[in-house]
Amino acid sequence: MTTLTAEQTIADARERIDALDDRILALIQERMAVSTVVQQTRIAAGGRRLNLSREMEILGRYREALGRPGTALAMTLLELCRGRI
């Protein structure tokens, strides 16, 4: 049986974190693209670019799952996906 050194354990964990970050970034980019479709469709149908009640739902969902930092994360995602208002 081989025992991993602290350095190897940390290196392996960091490699996994980097892979997770790559997946998270890809998902954020996908979310941005889908959000663009929603906004363009809503505008083409005569609606507003933003749906504030929907954004409040998203903020609540992230807050419930992650606590107060979840709200900040959701705000950042919303800003990335719709731009600043």
DSSP file (Angstrom, degrees, kcal/mol; ACC not computed):
  #  RESIDUE AA STRUCTURE BP1 BP2  ACC     N-H-->O    O-->H-N    N-H-->O    O-->H-N    TCO  KAPPA ALPHA  PHI   PSI    X-CA   Y-CA   Z-CA
    1    1 A M              0   0    0      0, 0.0     2,-0.4     0, 0.0     0, 0.0   0.000 360.0 360.0 360.0 132.6    0.0    0.0    0.0
    2    2 A T        -     0   0    0      0, 0.0     2,-0.5     0, 0.0     0, 0.0  -0.820 360.0-148.3-100.2 132.9    1.4    3.4   -1.0
    3    3 A T        -     0   0    0     -2,-0.4     2,-0.2     0, 0.0     0, 0.0  -0.875  18.0-130.3-100.4 127.9    0.9    6.4    1.2
    4    4 A L        -     0   0    0     -2,-0.5     2,-0.1     1,-0.1     3,-0.0  -0.519  19.9-125.7 -75.5 140.7    0.5    9.7   -0.5
    5    5 A T     >  -     0   0    0     -2,-0.2     4,-2.6     1,-0.1     5,-0.2  -0.393  26.0-108.0 -76.1 163.7    2.7   12.5    0.7
    6    6 A A  H  > S+     0   0    0      1,-0.2     4,-2.7     2,-0.2     5,-0.2   0.909 121.1  53.0 -58.4 -42.5    1.0   15.8    1.7
    7    7 A E  H  > S+     0   0    0      1,-0.2     4,-2.6     2,-0.2    -1,-0.2   0.905 110.6  46.0 -61.2 -41.7    2.5   17.5   -1.4
    8    8 A Q  H  > S+     0   0    0      2,-0.2     4,-2.7     1,-0.2     5,-0.2   0.895 111.8  51.4 -69.6 -39.5    1.0   14.8   -3.7
    9    9 A T  H  X S+     0   0    0     -4,-2.6     4,-2.4     2,-0.2    -2,-0.2   0.931 113.4  45.1 -61.1 -45.4   -2.3   14.9   -2.0
   10   10 A I  H  X S+     0   0    0     -4,-2.7     4,-2.7     2,-0.2    -2,-0.2   0.920 113.0  50.3 -64.5 -44.4   -2.4   18.7   -2.4
   11   11 A A  H  X S+     0   0    0     -4,-2.6     4,-2.0     1,-0.2    -2,-0.2   0.906 112.2  47.7 -61.4 -42.1   -1.2   18.5   -6.1
   12   12 A D  H  X S+     0   0    0     -4,-2.7     4,-2.0     2,-0.2    -1,-0.2   0.916 112.8  48.5 -65.1 -43.0   -3.9   15.9   -6.8
   13   13 A A  H  X S+     0   0    0     -4,-2.4     4,-2.5     1,-0.2    -2,-0.2   0.903 110.8  50.5 -64.6 -40.8   -6.6   18.0   -5.2
   14   14 A R  H  X S+     0   0    0     -4,-2.7     4,-2.6     2,-0.2    -1,-0.2   0.877 107.9  53.2 -65.5 -36.6   -5.5   21.1   -7.0
   15   15 A E  H  X S+     0   0    0     -4,-2.0     4,-1.9     2,-0.2    -1,-0.2   0.909 110.4  47.6 -63.0 -41.1   -5.7   19.2  -10.3
   16   16 A R  H  X S+     0   0    0     -4,-2.0     4,-2.5     2,-0.2    -2,-0.2   0.903 110.5  51.8 -66.2 -41.1   -9.2   18.2   -9.5
   17   17 A I  H  X S+     0   0    0     -4,-2.5     4,-2.9     2,-0.2    -2,-0.2   0.916 108.5  51.3 -60.7 -43.5  -10.1   21.7   -8.6
   18   18 A D  H  X S+     0   0    0     -4,-2.6     4,-2.1     1,-0.2    -1,-0.2   0.902 110.4  48.7 -60.7 -40.9   -8.7   23.0  -11.9
   19   19 A A  H  X S+     0   0    0     -4,-1.9     4,-1.9     2,-0.2    -1,-0.2   0.907 111.9  48.9 -65.9 -41.3  -10.8   20.4  -13.7
   20   20 A L  H  X S+     0   0    0     -4,-2.5     4,-2.8     1,-0.2    -2,-0.2   0.914 109.5  52.4 -63.5 -42.6  -13.9   21.5  -11.8
   21   21 A D  H  X S+     0   0    0     -4,-2.9     4,-2.9     1,-0.2     5,-0.2   0.894 106.6  53.5 -60.4 -39.8  -13.2   25.1  -12.5
   22   22 A D  H  X S+     0   0    0     -4,-2.1     4,-2.0     2,-0.2    -1,-0.2   0.917 111.4  45.8 -60.2 -42.6  -13.0   24.3  -16.2
   23   23 A R  H  X S+     0   0    0     -4,-1.9     4,-2.3     2,-0.2    -2,-0.2   0.909 112.3  50.6 -66.3 -42.6  -16.4   22.7  -16.0
   24   24 A I  H  X S+     0   0    0     -4,-2.8     4,-2.5     1,-0.2    -2,-0.2   0.928 110.6  49.2 -61.5 -45.2  -17.9   25.6  -14.0
   25   25 A L  H  X S+     0   0    0     -4,-2.9     4,-2.4     1,-0.2    -1,-0.2   0.902 110.6  50.4 -61.8 -41.2  -16.5   28.1  -16.6
   26   26 A A  H  X S+     0   0    0     -4,-2.0     4,-2.1    -5,-0.2    -1,-0.2   0.905 111.2  49.1 -63.8 -40.6  -18.0   26.1  -19.5
   27   27 A L  H  X S+     0   0    0     -4,-2.3     4,-2.6     2,-0.2    -2,-0.2   0.884 109.6  51.6 -67.1 -38.1  -21.4   25.9  -17.7
   28   28 A I  H  X S+     0   0    0     -4,-2.5     4,-2.5     2,-0.2    -2,-0.2   0.925 110.1  49.1 -63.8 -43.3  -21.3   29.7  -17.0
   29   29 A Q  H  X S+     0   0    0     -4,-2.4     4,-1.9     2,-0.2    -2,-0.2   0.895 111.7  49.1 -63.0 -39.0  -20.6   30.3  -20.7
   30   30 A E  H  X S+     0   0    0     -4,-2.1     4,-2.3     2,-0.2    -2,-0.2   0.911 110.2  51.2 -64.7 -41.9  -23.5   28.0  -21.6
   31   31 A R  H  X S+     0   0    0     -4,-2.6     4,-2.5     1,-0.2    -2,-0.2   0.894 108.2  52.4 -61.9 -40.4  -25.7   29.9  -19.2
   32   32 A M  H  X S+     0   0    0     -4,-2.5     4,-1.9     2,-0.2    -1,-0.2   0.907 109.6  48.9 -62.2 -42.1  -24.8   33.2  -20.7
   33   33 A A  H  X S+     0   0    0     -4,-1.9     4,-1.7     2,-0.2    -2,-0.2   0.912 112.6  46.9 -65.4 -42.9  -25.6   31.9  -24.2
   34   34 A V  H  X S+     0   0    0     -4,-2.3     4,-2.2     1,-0.2    -2,-0.2   0.900 110.3  53.5 -66.1 -40.3  -29.0   30.6  -23.1
   35   35 A S  H  X S+     0   0    0     -4,-2.5     4,-2.7     1,-0.2    -1,-0.2   0.880 105.2  54.7 -61.8 -38.1  -29.7   33.9  -21.3
   36   36 A T  H  X S+     0   0    0     -4,-1.9     4,-2.8     2,-0.2     5,-0.2   0.911 107.3  50.2 -61.3 -42.6  -29.0   35.8  -24.5
   37   37 A V  H  X S+     0   0    0     -4,-1.7     4,-2.5     2,-0.2     5,-0.2   0.927 111.1  49.0 -61.3 -44.9  -31.6   33.7  -26.3
   38   38 A V  H  X S+     0   0    0     -4,-2.2     4,-2.7     2,-0.2    -2,-0.2   0.940 113.7  46.0 -60.8 -47.8  -34.2   34.4  -23.6
   39   39 A Q  H  X S+     0   0    0     -4,-2.7     4,-2.6     1,-0.2     5,-0.2   0.930 113.9  47.4 -62.8 -46.3  -33.5   38.1  -23.6
   40   40 A Q  H  X S+     0   0    0     -4,-2.8     4,-2.5     1,-0.2    -1,-0.2   0.902 114.0  47.7 -63.0 -40.8  -33.6   38.4  -27.4
   41   41 A T  H  X S+     0   0    0     -4,-2.5     4,-1.6    -5,-0.2     6,-0.2   0.915 111.8  49.5 -66.2 -43.4  -36.8   36.3  -27.6
   42   42 A R  H  <>S+     0   0    0     -4,-2.7     5,-2.9    -5,-0.2    -2,-0.2   0.922 113.5  46.2 -62.2 -43.8  -38.5   38.4  -24.9
   43   43 A I  H ><5S+     0   0    0     -4,-2.6     3,-1.9     1,-0.2    -2,-0.2   0.914 110.1  53.4 -65.0 -43.6  -37.5   41.7  -26.6
   44   44 A A  H 3<5S+     0   0    0     -4,-2.5    -1,-0.2     1,-0.3    -2,-0.2   0.800 106.5  53.9 -61.6 -28.6  -38.6   40.4  -30.0
   45   45 A A  T 3<5S-     0   0    0     -4,-1.6    -1,-0.3    -5,-0.2    -2,-0.2   0.352 127.6-100.2 -88.2   6.7  -42.0   39.6  -28.5
   46   46 A G  T < 5S+     0   0    0     -3,-1.9    -3,-0.2     1,-0.2    -2,-0.1   0.562  83.4 124.0  89.9   8.5  -42.3   43.1  -27.2
   47   47 A G      < -     0   0    0     -5,-2.9    -1,-0.2    -6,-0.2     2,-0.2  -0.238  65.5 -85.0 -92.3-176.0  -41.3   42.4  -23.7
   48   48 A R        -     0   0    0      2,-0.2    -1,-0.1     1,-0.1    -3,-0.1  -0.525  30.0-121.7 -87.5 157.3  -38.6   43.8  -21.5
   49   49 A R  S    S+     0   0    0     -2,-0.2     2,-0.3    -7,-0.1    -7,-0.1   0.863  95.0  48.7 -65.0 -36.1  -35.0   42.6  -21.5
   50   50 A L        -     0   0    0     -8,-0.1     2,-0.5    35,-0.0    -2,-0.2  -0.782  60.0-159.4-111.5 150.5  -35.2   41.7  -17.8
   51   51 A N     >  -     0   0    0     -2,-0.3     4,-2.0     1,-0.1     3,-0.4  -0.881  11.3-171.9-123.6  95.8  -37.6   39.9  -15.7
   52   52 A L  H  > S+     0   0    0     -2,-0.5     4,-2.1     1,-0.3     5,-0.1   0.817  82.9  56.1 -64.2 -32.9  -36.9   41.1  -12.1
   53   53 A S  H  > S+     0   0    0      2,-0.2     4,-1.7     1,-0.2    -1,-0.3   0.892 108.2  49.3 -66.4 -36.6  -39.2   38.5  -10.5
   54   54 A R  H  > S+     0   0    0     -3,-0.4     4,-2.1     2,-0.2    -2,-0.2   0.902 109.3  52.1 -65.5 -40.9  -37.3   35.7  -12.2
   55   55 A E  H  X S+     0   0    0     -4,-2.0     4,-2.5     1,-0.2    -2,-0.2   0.886 106.9  53.0 -63.9 -37.3  -34.0   37.3  -11.0
   56   56 A M  H  X S+     0   0    0     -4,-2.1     4,-2.4     2,-0.2    -1,-0.2   0.879 106.8  53.0 -64.8 -37.1  -35.4   37.3   -7.4
   57   57 A E  H  X S+     0   0    0     -4,-1.7     4,-2.3     2,-0.2    -2,-0.2   0.925 110.1  47.9 -60.4 -44.6  -36.2   33.6   -7.7
   58   58 A I  H  X S+     0   0    0     -4,-2.1     4,-2.3     2,-0.2     5,-0.2   0.919 110.6  50.8 -64.1 -44.5  -32.6   32.9   -8.8
   59   59 A L  H  X S+     0   0    0     -4,-2.5     4,-2.4     1,-0.2    -1,-0.2   0.921 111.9  48.0 -59.1 -44.3  -31.2   35.0   -5.9
   60   60 A G  H  X S+     0   0    0     -4,-2.4     4,-2.7     2,-0.2    -1,-0.2   0.892 109.2  53.1 -63.9 -40.0  -33.4   33.1   -3.5
   61   61 A R  H  X S+     0   0    0     -4,-2.3     4,-1.8     1,-0.2    -1,-0.2   0.924 112.9  43.0 -62.0 -45.6  -32.4   29.7   -4.9
   62   62 A Y  H  X S+     0   0    0     -4,-2.3     4,-2.7     2,-0.2     5,-0.3   0.884 113.5  52.1 -68.8 -38.5  -28.7   30.5   -4.5
   63   63 A R  H  X S+     0   0    0     -4,-2.4     4,-2.4     7,-0.3    -2,-0.2   0.919 110.4  48.5 -63.8 -43.6  -29.1   32.0   -1.1
   64   64 A E  H  < S+     0   0    0     -4,-2.7    -1,-0.2     1,-0.2    -2,-0.2   0.885 117.9  40.8 -63.5 -38.5  -31.0   28.9    0.1
   65   65 A A  H  < S+     0   0    0     -4,-1.8    -2,-0.2    -5,-0.2    -1,-0.2   0.845 134.1  16.2 -78.8 -34.7  -28.4   26.6   -1.3
   66   66 A L  H  < S-     0   0    0     -4,-2.7     4,-0.2     1,-0.3    -3,-0.2   0.393  96.0-128.8-125.3   1.0  -25.2   28.5   -0.3
   67   67 A G    >X  -     0   0    0     -4,-2.4     3,-1.5    -5,-0.3     4,-0.8  -0.363  67.6 -23.2  77.9-163.9  -26.2   31.1    2.3
   68   68 A R  H >> S+     0   0    0      1,-0.3     4,-1.2     2,-0.2     3,-0.9   0.854 136.4  57.1 -55.1 -40.9  -25.3   34.7    2.1
   69   69 A P  H 3> S+     0   0    0      0, 0.0     4,-2.2     0, 0.0    -1,-0.3   0.805  97.8  65.2 -61.6 -24.9  -22.3   34.2   -0.3
   70   70 A G  H <> S+     0   0    0     -3,-1.5     4,-2.6     1,-0.2    -7,-0.3   0.852  96.6  55.2 -63.4 -34.2  -24.8   32.5   -2.6
   71   71 A T  H <X S+     0   0    0     -3,-0.9     4,-2.5    -4,-0.8    -1,-0.2   0.924 108.4  47.3 -63.7 -44.1  -26.6   35.8   -3.1
   72   72 A A  H  X S+     0   0    0     -4,-1.2     4,-2.1     2,-0.2    -2,-0.2   0.899 112.3  50.2 -64.1 -40.2  -23.3   37.4   -4.2
   73   73 A L  H  X S+     0   0    0     -4,-2.2     4,-2.5     2,-0.2    -2,-0.2   0.927 111.0  48.7 -63.0 -44.9  -22.6   34.5   -6.6
   74   74 A A  H  X S+     0   0    0     -4,-2.6     4,-2.9     1,-0.2     5,-0.2   0.901 109.1  53.0 -62.8 -40.7  -26.0   34.8   -8.1
   75   75 A M  H  X S+     0   0    0     -4,-2.5     4,-2.4     1,-0.2    -1,-0.2   0.910 109.7  48.9 -60.7 -41.5  -25.7   38.5   -8.5
   76   76 A T  H  X S+     0   0    0     -4,-2.1     4,-2.4     2,-0.2    -2,-0.2   0.923 112.0  48.1 -64.2 -44.4  -22.4   38.0  -10.4
   77   77 A L  H  X S+     0   0    0     -4,-2.5     4,-2.3     2,-0.2    -2,-0.2   0.923 111.8  49.9 -61.9 -44.1  -24.0   35.3  -12.6
   78   78 A L  H  X S+     0   0    0     -4,-2.9     4,-2.1     1,-0.2     5,-0.4   0.912 110.8  49.8 -62.0 -41.7  -26.9   37.6  -13.3
   79   79 A E  H  X S+     0   0    0     -4,-2.4     4,-2.2     1,-0.2    -1,-0.2   0.913 111.6  48.4 -63.8 -41.7  -24.6   40.4  -14.2
   80   80 A L  H  < S+     0   0    0     -4,-2.4    -1,-0.2     1,-0.2    -2,-0.2   0.880 116.5  43.4 -62.6 -37.9  -22.6   38.2  -16.5
   81   81 A C  H  < S+     0   0    0     -4,-2.3    -2,-0.2    -5,-0.2    -1,-0.2   0.732 132.3  16.5 -85.3 -23.4  -25.7   36.9  -18.2
   82   82 A R  H  < S-     0   0    0     -4,-2.1    -3,-0.2    -5,-0.2    -2,-0.2   0.498 100.3-123.6-126.2  -7.7  -27.6   40.2  -18.6
   83   83 A G     <  -     0   0    0     -4,-2.2    -1,-0.1    -5,-0.4    -2,-0.1  -0.058  50.6 -44.1  80.1 168.1  -25.1   42.9  -18.1
   84   84 A R              0   0    0      1,-0.1    -5,-0.0    -4,-0.1     0, 0.0  -0.408 360.0 360.0 -69.7 145.2  -25.4   45.7  -15.6
   85   85 A I              0   0    0     -2,-0.1    -1,-0.1     0, 0.0   -35,-0.0   0.388 360.0 360.0-107.3 360.0  -28.8   47.4  -15.2
